[in-house]
Amino acid sequence: MSDSPTASNGNGNGKRRRLLLVIADIFAVAGIAWLALWWFVFSLREVTDDAYVNGNQVIVSSQVPGTVTEILADDTQRVNAGQVLVKLDPTDSDLALANAQSALAQAVRQVRQQTQMAGQYDAAIAARRENLARAQADLKRREPLLAEHAVAPEEVAHARQAVVDAQAALDAATRQSAAAHALVDGTTTAENPLVQQARAAYREAWVNDHRNAVVAPISGYVAQRSVQVGSRVQPGAPLLTIVPLHDLWVDANFKESQLTHIRIGQVAHVHADVYAGDVTFDGRVEGLAAGTGGAFALLPAQNASGNWIKVVQRVPVRIALD
């Protein structure tokens, strides 16, 4: 009867020992698993809070000079591609278009006139040939009479001079006809270089007249509007900026010592500060910049100077959002 409590205490201690060993084994396995997870996964992850959302900034400018008469979009407004943003005074372009139209009509009439002049010179050649033939016939009739003293020598000399003059007139008419045909031969009125030049000027004036309405080249949101009504704008001067928010990315500035395990195509998780709570966006590494931010600064640091100090640089890594 006295041995029973001792046996019972021995069984309880053994169970407690085995339970402690099991718990110790569980913690050991968990520690090994955590160590392996950290070694193969977490140690290869890189984290930075120096990251910002970035996107394309499309600068809108006018292609023709003019005075602003109307502004149809303002900052923070969404616009669609092809939507009219700014209108310019069309008075100057309308006058230029009217002048170009008149010049085109004048060029067509001038080419038609040149065609008619070429035909006129052809008719003149036929008349000069007849005059030459008549002068040669008169000389041929008078030359035999000179030997018989039936005509005066002066009359024969005049006949010979008439032949020379008629031949010169024929040569001049031939050259004039060739010059006139050089302007019109081989082309129609529509294909004549003079008409094509006037037509190109008319098209340019027509295009410039339609460019008085500055349209949005892409859909997005208006930002940095600097144009005002009444301003005189020049081609290429920035009027406003359009930011397409449907195509954004994140520029994460990692230290150069963090780039060892970063590869293009890796999965990335982005936590946005703009939302309250834990909001995470999934993305992927799209590329690494060709240099640090300091290398592309307006005044980059000169490392060859004597006061150079080693500072860890950051390299922008572009992360595309899914």
C-alpha positions as CSV (number, residue, x, y, z in Angstrom):
1,M,0.0,0.0,0.0
2,S,2.9,2.4,0.7
3,D,4.5,1.9,-2.8
4,S,1.5,3.1,-4.9
5,P,2.0,6.9,-4.5
6,T,5.6,6.6,-5.5
7,A,4.7,4.7,-8.7
8,S,2.1,7.2,-9.5
9,N,4.5,10.1,-9.1
10,G,7.0,8.3,-11.4
11,N,4.5,7.9,-14.2
12,G,3.4,11.6,-13.9
13,N,7.0,12.8,-14.1
14,G,7.6,10.7,-17.2
15,K,4.6,12.0,-19.0
16,R,5.6,15.6,-18.1
17,R,9.1,15.0,-19.4
18,R,7.8,13.5,-22.6
19,L,5.5,16.5,-23.1
20,L,8.4,18.9,-22.5
21,L,10.5,17.0,-25.0
22,V,7.7,17.2,-27.6
23,I,7.3,20.9,-27.0
24,A,11.0,21.4,-27.3
25,D,11.1,19.4,-30.5
26,I,8.2,21.5,-31.9
27,F,10.1,24.7,-31.1
28,A,13.3,23.3,-32.5
29,V,11.5,22.4,-35.8
30,A,9.8,25.7,-35.9
31,G,13.1,27.5,-35.3
32,I,14.8,25.5,-38.1
33,A,11.9,26.1,-40.4
34,W,12.0,29.8,-39.7
35,L,15.8,29.9,-40.1
36,A,15.5,28.1,-43.5
37,L,12.6,30.4,-44.5
38,W,14.7,33.5,-43.6
39,W,17.8,32.2,-45.3
40,F,16.2,31.2,-48.5
41,V,13.3,33.7,-48.8
42,F,13.3,36.6,-46.4
43,S,17.1,37.3,-46.7
44,L,16.6,37.6,-50.5
45,R,13.9,40.3,-50.2
46,E,14.7,43.9,-50.3
47,V,12.5,46.6,-48.8
48,T,12.6,50.4,-49.2
49,D,10.3,53.3,-48.3
50,D,12.0,55.6,-50.8
51,A,9.5,54.9,-53.6
52,Y,7.2,57.1,-55.5
53,V,4.4,56.8,-58.1
54,N,5.5,58.0,-61.5
55,G,3.9,58.4,-64.9
56,N,4.2,59.9,-68.4
57,Q,3.7,63.7,-68.6
58,V,2.5,64.6,-72.1
59,I,3.2,68.3,-72.7
60,V,0.6,69.9,-75.0
61,S,1.8,72.8,-77.3
62,S,0.5,74.6,-80.3
63,Q,1.8,73.8,-83.8
64,V,1.0,77.3,-85.1
65,P,1.3,80.8,-83.7
66,G,-1.9,82.6,-82.6
67,T,-3.8,84.4,-79.9
68,V,-5.7,82.2,-77.4
69,T,-9.5,82.9,-77.5
70,E,-10.9,80.1,-75.5
71,I,-9.7,77.5,-72.9
72,L,-11.9,74.4,-72.6
73,A,-9.9,72.4,-69.9
74,D,-8.4,73.2,-66.6
75,D,-6.2,71.5,-64.0
76,T,-7.4,68.1,-62.5
77,Q,-10.0,67.7,-65.2
78,R,-10.1,64.5,-67.2
79,V,-9.9,64.8,-71.0
80,N,-10.2,62.3,-73.8
81,A,-8.0,61.9,-76.8
82,G,-9.1,64.3,-79.6
83,Q,-10.9,66.6,-77.2
84,V,-10.4,70.3,-78.0
85,L,-8.4,72.0,-75.2
86,V,-7.5,75.4,-76.5
87,K,-8.8,77.5,-79.4
88,L,-6.8,80.2,-81.2
89,D,-7.9,83.2,-83.2
90,P,-8.5,81.9,-86.8
91,T,-8.3,85.3,-88.5
92,D,-4.7,85.0,-89.7
93,S,-5.0,81.4,-90.8
94,D,-8.2,82.1,-92.7
95,L,-6.5,84.9,-94.6
96,A,-3.5,82.7,-95.4
97,L,-5.9,79.9,-96.6
98,A,-7.7,82.4,-98.9
99,N,-4.4,83.6,-100.3
100,A,-3.2,80.0,-100.9
101,Q,-6.5,79.2,-102.7
102,S,-6.1,82.3,-105.0
103,A,-2.5,81.3,-105.7
104,L,-3.6,77.8,-106.6
105,A,-6.2,79.1,-109.0
106,Q,-3.6,81.5,-110.5
107,A,-1.1,78.7,-111.0
108,V,-3.7,76.6,-112.9
109,R,-4.5,79.5,-115.2
110,Q,-0.8,80.2,-115.7
111,V,-0.2,76.6,-116.8
112,R,-3.1,76.7,-119.2
113,Q,-1.7,80.0,-120.6
114,Q,1.7,78.4,-121.1
115,T,0.0,75.5,-122.9
116,Q,-1.8,77.9,-125.3
117,M,1.5,79.8,-125.8
118,A,3.2,76.6,-126.8
119,G,0.6,76.0,-129.5
120,Q,0.9,79.7,-130.6
121,Y,4.7,79.2,-131.1
122,D,4.0,76.1,-133.1
123,A,1.8,78.1,-135.4
124,A,4.5,80.8,-135.7
125,I,7.0,78.1,-136.8
126,A,4.8,77.2,-139.7
127,A,4.5,80.8,-140.7
128,R,8.2,81.3,-140.5
129,R,8.8,78.3,-142.7
130,E,6.5,79.6,-145.4
131,N,8.3,83.0,-145.3
132,L,11.6,81.2,-145.7
133,A,10.3,79.1,-148.6
134,R,9.0,82.3,-150.3
135,A,12.3,84.1,-149.8
136,Q,14.3,81.1,-151.2
137,A,11.9,81.0,-154.2
138,D,12.4,84.7,-154.9
139,L,16.2,84.3,-154.7
140,K,16.1,81.3,-157.0
141,R,14.2,83.3,-159.7
142,R,16.4,86.3,-159.5
143,E,19.8,84.6,-159.5
144,P,19.6,83.4,-163.3
145,L,18.5,86.9,-164.3
146,L,21.6,88.5,-162.8
147,A,23.8,86.7,-165.3
148,E,21.7,88.2,-168.1
149,H,21.7,91.6,-166.5
150,A,18.0,91.5,-166.4
151,V,17.9,92.6,-162.7
152,A,20.0,94.9,-160.7
153,P,22.6,93.3,-158.3
154,E,21.1,95.2,-155.4
155,E,17.8,93.4,-155.9
156,V,19.5,90.0,-155.8
157,A,21.4,91.1,-152.7
158,H,18.1,92.1,-151.1
159,A,16.7,88.6,-152.0
160,R,19.6,86.9,-150.4
161,Q,19.3,89.0,-147.2
162,A,15.6,88.2,-147.1
163,V,16.5,84.5,-147.1
164,V,18.9,85.0,-144.2
165,D,16.4,87.0,-142.2
166,A,13.7,84.4,-142.8
167,Q,16.0,81.6,-141.6
168,A,16.9,83.6,-138.5
169,A,13.2,84.2,-137.8
170,L,12.5,80.5,-138.2
171,D,15.3,79.6,-135.8
172,A,14.0,82.1,-133.2
173,A,10.5,80.7,-133.5
174,T,11.8,77.2,-133.1
175,R,13.7,78.1,-129.9
176,Q,10.7,79.9,-128.5
177,S,8.5,76.9,-129.2
178,A,11.0,74.6,-127.5
179,A,11.1,76.8,-124.4
180,A,7.3,76.9,-124.2
181,H,7.0,73.2,-124.6
182,A,9.6,72.6,-121.9
183,L,7.2,74.2,-119.3
184,V,4.2,72.0,-120.2
185,D,5.3,68.9,-122.1
186,G,5.2,65.5,-120.3
187,T,2.7,66.6,-117.6
188,T,-1.0,67.4,-117.3
189,T,-2.2,70.6,-115.7
190,A,-2.7,68.9,-112.3
191,E,0.8,67.3,-112.4
192,N,2.6,70.5,-113.5
193,P,5.3,71.4,-110.9
194,L,3.9,75.0,-110.6
195,V,0.4,73.7,-109.8
196,Q,1.8,71.1,-107.4
197,Q,3.8,73.7,-105.5
198,A,0.7,75.9,-105.2
199,R,-1.4,72.9,-104.2
200,A,1.1,72.0,-101.4
201,A,1.0,75.6,-100.2
202,Y,-2.8,75.4,-100.1
203,R,-2.7,72.1,-98.1
204,E,-0.3,73.6,-95.6
205,A,-2.5,76.6,-95.2
206,W,-5.5,74.3,-94.8
207,V,-3.7,72.2,-92.1
208,N,-2.6,75.3,-90.3
209,D,-6.2,76.7,-90.3
210,H,-7.4,73.5,-88.7
211,R,-4.6,73.5,-86.1
212,N,-6.2,76.6,-84.4
213,A,-7.9,74.0,-82.3
214,V,-5.4,72.4,-80.0
215,V,-6.6,68.9,-79.1
216,A,-5.6,66.3,-76.5
217,P,-3.2,63.7,-78.0
218,I,-4.0,61.2,-75.2
219,S,-6.6,60.6,-72.6
220,G,-5.7,61.6,-69.1
221,Y,-5.9,64.4,-66.5
222,V,-4.9,68.0,-67.0
223,A,-2.0,69.4,-64.9
224,Q,0.3,72.5,-64.9
225,R,-1.9,74.6,-67.1
226,S,0.0,77.8,-67.9
227,V,-1.9,79.2,-70.9
228,Q,-4.3,82.1,-70.5
229,V,-7.0,83.7,-72.6
230,G,-5.5,86.5,-74.7
231,S,-1.9,85.1,-74.6
232,R,0.1,85.1,-77.8
233,V,1.5,81.6,-78.1
234,Q,4.3,80.3,-80.4
235,P,4.8,76.8,-81.8
236,G,6.3,74.4,-79.3
237,A,5.6,76.6,-76.3
238,P,4.1,74.4,-73.5
239,L,0.4,75.2,-72.8
240,L,-0.5,72.4,-70.3
241,T,0.4,68.9,-69.4
242,I,-1.7,65.7,-69.6
243,V,-1.0,62.8,-67.2
244,P,-2.5,59.4,-68.3
245,L,-3.3,57.8,-65.0
246,H,-4.1,54.5,-66.6
247,D,-0.4,53.9,-67.2
248,L,1.5,54.4,-64.0
249,W,4.5,52.7,-62.4
250,V,6.5,53.0,-59.2
251,D,10.1,54.1,-59.1
252,A,11.7,52.4,-56.0
253,N,15.1,53.9,-55.1
254,F,17.1,51.0,-53.7
255,K,20.6,51.4,-52.3
256,E,23.3,50.0,-54.5
257,S,24.0,47.4,-51.9
258,Q,20.4,46.1,-52.2
259,L,20.6,45.3,-55.9
260,T,22.4,42.0,-55.5
261,H,19.3,39.8,-55.7
262,I,17.0,42.1,-57.7
263,R,16.2,40.7,-61.2
264,I,13.9,41.9,-64.0
265,G,10.6,40.1,-63.8
266,Q,10.6,39.5,-60.1
267,V,7.3,39.9,-58.2
268,A,7.0,43.0,-56.1
269,H,4.5,44.2,-53.5
270,V,3.8,47.9,-53.1
271,H,2.1,49.4,-50.0
272,A,0.5,52.7,-50.7
273,D,0.5,55.4,-48.1
274,V,-2.5,57.2,-49.7
275,Y,-4.9,54.6,-48.4
276,A,-5.8,54.1,-44.8
277,G,-5.0,50.6,-43.7
278,D,-2.9,47.9,-45.3
279,V,-3.5,48.3,-49.1
280,T,-1.1,46.3,-51.2
281,F,-0.6,46.4,-55.0
282,D,1.0,43.6,-56.9
283,G,3.6,44.3,-59.5
284,R,6.8,43.2,-61.1
285,V,10.3,44.5,-61.6
286,E,10.3,46.0,-65.1
287,G,13.8,47.4,-65.3
288,L,16.8,49.1,-63.5
289,A,17.9,52.6,-64.3
290,A,21.2,53.0,-66.2
291,G,22.6,55.2,-63.4
292,T,21.9,56.7,-60.0
293,G,19.8,59.8,-59.5
294,G,22.9,61.8,-58.9
295,A,24.4,60.8,-62.2
296,F,21.4,62.4,-64.1
297,A,21.1,65.4,-61.9
298,L,21.3,68.9,-63.3
299,L,24.7,69.4,-61.6
300,P,26.1,65.9,-61.1
301,A,28.7,65.3,-58.5
302,Q,32.3,65.3,-59.7
303,N,33.9,62.3,-58.2
304,A,37.3,63.2,-59.5
305,S,37.5,66.2,-57.2
306,G,39.8,66.1,-54.1
307,N,36.9,66.4,-51.6
308,W,35.2,63.3,-52.7
309,I,33.3,61.4,-49.9
310,K,32.0,57.9,-50.3
311,V,28.2,58.0,-50.0
312,V,25.9,55.0,-50.7
313,Q,23.9,55.9,-53.9
314,R,20.4,54.8,-54.8
315,V,19.4,53.4,-58.1
316,P,15.8,53.7,-59.4
317,V,14.1,50.4,-60.0
318,R,10.9,50.6,-62.1
319,I,8.0,48.4,-60.8
320,A,5.1,47.9,-63.2
321,L,1.7,47.5,-61.5
322,D,-0.5,44.6,-62.5
